């Protein structure tokens, strides 16, 4: 009776840990301890960590695009061949050239996020050696050169990356926390699969023992003529059936145990014993509070916003590929050339270079308009899908919370039903032994007890699954009243 009261009227969650039996080959797990093991050792968690690291380095790459970059360039070459050369009088001759050019340059480049262009500050030095009979060399210096590149009416990827990449990284962080909660849900499923199989095995063993006892007892009664042969044969069938059930249940336990062991990352061939006698909290979650937390914390909401911005970016890209396009390249700086290295940096001369490229489509048979129309249509479709996804998301939250708030009472009823069905089975068996009940009544009591026990475990499973599913959507621990988060810095080490 104390055990039943503990199940029915417990007030808080407990946090038990894994414990091994004295034999050293048995691991006793509660659902909470199974969750803790899964969150640290499960293959799904390891995959989630690698996925987060990939997102982190993508985010670092994005941020680096907005910082200045320094680069050294050099393209030395050696030329020893006969080339066609245009002479001063306009004629061309084949002349052997034997040249060696060496150069080096430093460039400091900064992207301009507001326009999508780039500005760079450069310095370079070249040396040209004429080999052969003359054997002379010349230097050309560019001490300071300022370069500007800009596309007019083009697609500004820097601008759209600034709108999208922070969302992607925030989504990745929240998805990692969500994955941990979903791992918990999966661990709960596998834990209760084993708990259900072990319960079925225990029931099958008990039923077989009872059936064997009743069959032995029935043979004695049949020999003295107090029961019919039909009744005795029915009891023999019951015994054979329960023996078959026991063998099948043993196979199910082995399969479920191996499945849980693999998922928890347990490499030792230990026997896992499940313990479902947990104290359940009387926690009640306010659906409006859960909905607000889900809208603020869930990665699904960020995913919806990201999809909308991506569709807007696709429209902007389609527009940039049509109509007038222009590219500007401008360069100003100082330069000099001389046979002497030091004089190559004296009496510097100004240099300017400007290049403008223009493209104006005249006839494209509606390709540009069609491309923009397709992009707009896809954008409208995404906005519609996001609106429907958000509605479904909110409805799902409300439904889950309402189901969870009823689940503790369902567990209480299922526990009481299981206890009552067990007592009825004991009474039915005793009545049959006393000759005051039929085999059919006894079989009905056994079936009711089996169903009640399975229903109790299923109800417990639903309780834990609902709770951690709500946690995965809201990223909130309602028991401790804290936001679920992780130490992201430790994940990238």
Secondary structure by P-SEA (a helix, b strand, c coil): caaaaaaccccccccccccccccccbbbbcaaaaaaaaacccaaaaaaaaaaaaaaaaaaaaaaaabbbbbbbbbbbccbbbbbbbcccccccbbbbbbcccccbbbbbbbbcccccccccccbbbbbbbccccccbbbbbccbbbbbbbbcccccaaaaaaacaaaaaaaaaaaaaaaaaaaaaaaaaaaaaaaaaaaaaaaaaaaaaaaaaaaaaaaaaaaaccccaaaaaaaaaaaaaaaaaaaaaaaaaaaaaaaaaaaaccccbbbbbbbcccccccccccaaaaaaaaaaccaaaaaaaaaaaaaaaaaaaaaaaccbbbbbbbbbbccccccccccccccbbbbbbbbbbbbbbccccaaaaaaaaaaaaaaaaaaaaaaaaaaaaaaaaaaaaaaaaaaaaaaaaaaaaaaaaaaaaaaaaaaaaaccccaaaaaaaaaaaaaaaaaaaaaaaaaaaaaaaaaaaacccccccbbbbcccccccc
